[in-house]
Amino acid sequence: MMNIRAAAVSIVGLALVGWAASAAATVPVSQHAPRLDLQSTGDPANTPVTSEGWGGLKVGMSMAEIEALMGSDPSANGGWESMDCLGIRPERAPAGMLLMVQDGRLASIWLEKGSNIATREGVRVGDTASQIRSVYLDDLVQRGHEYEMPPAEYLTVWSTPGPTYEHYEHARGISFHVGTDGKAYAIAAGDYTISSVEGCA
């Protein structure tokens, strides 16, 4: 009698294990993909932007990985577009964030007016060039603005070798685009595309 009962328990146990495995197998793959939920992660400003990315968003990610993490761009074009480059504003991206995707991969993250995200050193859009210089000191590379008169300029700090011909693919840095009022109107973080002066152009 005990052997029969034990066998029945074993059969029921095996059936439950098989049901659980079957149920897990039917869960859509998309439910297992990493997903950025700003409501659960708190204030986006608490996560700094670096030359490698922002939180789980990393330079080099494919478009599919970006969309799994942050959703798609409802407008399909955040404002920049060329043959191999696209500017997108994913639906779960924080205010003032634009992503430059080049050749199907994330090239750089752009913070513009309305963003309150800072670099690891605490610099934000709207900070002055003098504040930026006081933080990064001699690590900054300065060049004149392409279209505006001084004090408009570009201030860039490279965390890896700068974008010389042989280092384009591996260059990483943060660039502060300063306007005629002496304040940063944009911060770009990522690969050599942070030096772009007209988005994808």
C-alpha positions in Angstrom: 0.0 0.0 0.0 2.8 2.4 0.9 4.6 1.6 -2.4 1.5 2.4 -4.4 1.1 5.7 -2.5 4.7 6.6 -3.0 4.5 5.9 -6.7 1.4 8.0 -7.0 3.1 10.9 -5.2 6.1 10.6 -7.5 3.8 10.6 -10.6 2.0 13.7 -9.4 5.4 15.4 -8.6 6.7 14.7 -12.1 3.5 16.0 -13.6 3.8 19.3 -11.7 7.5 19.7 -12.8 6.5 19.0 -16.4 3.7 21.5 -16.2 5.9 24.2 -14.7 8.6 23.7 -17.4 5.9 23.8 -20.1 4.4 27.0 -18.7 7.9 28.7 -18.5 8.5 27.7 -22.1 5.4 29.4 -23.3 6.3 32.8 -21.8 7.2 35.2 -24.7 10.9 35.9 -25.0 10.2 39.7 -24.9 9.1 39.4 -21.3 12.6 38.3 -20.3 14.3 41.2 -22.1 15.8 43.9 -19.9 13.5 46.9 -19.7 14.1 50.4 -18.4 11.3 51.5 -16.2 11.9 55.0 -15.0 9.0 54.8 -12.5 10.6 52.0 -10.6 14.2 53.1 -11.0 13.5 56.6 -9.5 14.9 59.9 -10.7 16.9 59.5 -13.9 19.2 62.3 -12.6 20.6 59.9 -10.0 22.3 57.9 -12.8 25.2 59.8 -14.3 26.1 59.7 -18.0 29.6 58.5 -18.8 31.6 58.0 -22.0 30.4 54.4 -22.0 26.7 55.1 -21.7 23.9 55.8 -19.2 22.9 53.0 -16.7 22.1 49.9 -18.8 22.3 51.8 -22.0 25.7 51.2 -23.5 27.6 52.5 -26.4 27.7 49.8 -29.1 24.2 48.4 -28.4 22.2 47.3 -31.4 18.9 49.0 -32.3 17.1 45.9 -31.1 18.9 46.1 -27.7 18.1 49.8 -27.4 14.4 49.2 -28.1 14.2 46.2 -25.7 15.6 48.5 -23.0 14.0 51.8 -23.7 11.2 51.2 -26.2 11.0 52.5 -29.8 10.8 56.1 -31.0 7.1 56.9 -31.6 8.1 59.4 -34.3 10.6 57.0 -35.8 13.1 60.0 -36.1 14.2 62.1 -33.2 15.5 64.8 -35.4 18.6 63.6 -37.2 18.8 61.3 -40.2 21.3 60.4 -42.9 22.1 57.3 -44.9 23.8 55.4 -42.0 22.9 57.6 -39.0 19.7 58.2 -37.1 18.7 60.3 -34.1 16.1 58.7 -32.0 14.1 59.5 -28.8 12.9 56.2 -27.4 9.5 56.3 -25.6 11.1 55.5 -22.2 14.0 57.9 -22.5 14.2 60.7 -20.0 13.5 64.3 -21.0 16.1 66.0 -23.1 17.8 62.7 -24.2 18.5 61.9 -27.8 20.4 58.8 -29.1 22.7 58.8 -32.1 22.6 55.4 -33.8 25.2 54.9 -36.5 25.4 51.8 -38.7 22.7 50.2 -36.5 24.5 50.7 -33.2 24.4 53.2 -30.4 27.2 55.7 -31.1 26.5 58.5 -28.6 24.0 59.8 -26.1 23.1 63.5 -26.4 21.6 65.5 -23.5 19.9 68.7 -24.5 17.6 71.4 -23.0 15.3 69.9 -20.4 17.7 67.2 -19.3 18.8 67.1 -15.6 21.2 64.2 -16.0 24.7 65.0 -15.0 28.2 63.5 -15.7 29.9 61.6 -13.0 31.6 64.8 -12.0 28.3 66.6 -11.7 28.2 68.7 -14.8 24.8 69.3 -16.5 23.3 71.1 -19.5 23.2 74.8 -18.6 26.5 74.8 -16.6 29.0 77.5 -17.7 32.3 76.8 -19.5 34.2 78.1 -16.5 32.4 75.6 -14.3 33.3 72.8 -16.8 36.9 73.9 -16.9 37.1 74.0 -13.1 36.0 70.3 -13.0 38.1 68.8 -15.8 41.1 71.2 -15.8 43.9 70.1 -18.2 42.0 67.1 -19.4 39.8 69.2 -21.6 40.5 69.7 -25.4 39.1 73.0 -26.6 38.2 74.0 -30.2 36.2 76.8 -31.6 32.6 76.6 -32.5 31.8 75.9 -36.2 29.1 78.5 -36.5 29.0 80.8 -33.5 31.4 83.5 -32.3 33.3 83.1 -29.0 32.7 82.4 -26.2 30.9 79.6 -28.1 33.1 76.5 -28.2 33.4 72.8 -27.8 35.1 71.4 -24.7 35.9 67.6 -24.8 37.4 65.2 -22.4 38.5 61.8 -23.8 38.6 58.8 -21.5 40.4 56.8 -24.2 42.6 58.0 -27.1 40.9 60.8 -29.1 39.5 60.3 -32.6 42.7 60.1 -34.6 42.3 58.2 -37.8 43.4 54.8 -36.3 41.4 55.2 -33.1 37.9 56.2 -34.4 36.3 52.9 -33.4 37.7 52.9 -29.8 37.5 56.5 -28.9 35.3 57.3 -25.9 34.7 60.7 -24.3 32.3 63.5 -23.3 31.9 66.7 -25.2 30.3 69.9 -23.9 28.8 72.1 -26.6 28.9 75.7 -25.4 26.8 78.5 -26.8 27.4 82.3 -27.2 26.0 82.7 -23.6 29.0 80.7 -22.3 26.8 77.8 -21.2 26.6 74.2 -22.3 23.5 73.7 -24.5 24.3 70.1 -25.1 26.4 67.3 -23.7 27.4 64.3 -25.9 28.8 61.1 -24.5 30.1 58.1 -26.4 32.4 57.5 -29.4 34.0 59.9 -31.9 30.5 61.1 -32.9 30.4 63.3 -29.9 32.4 65.8 -32.0 29.6 66.0 -34.6 28.4 69.7 -35.0 25.2 69.0 -36.9 23.9 65.7 -35.5 24.2 63.1 -38.2 25.3 65.6 -40.8 
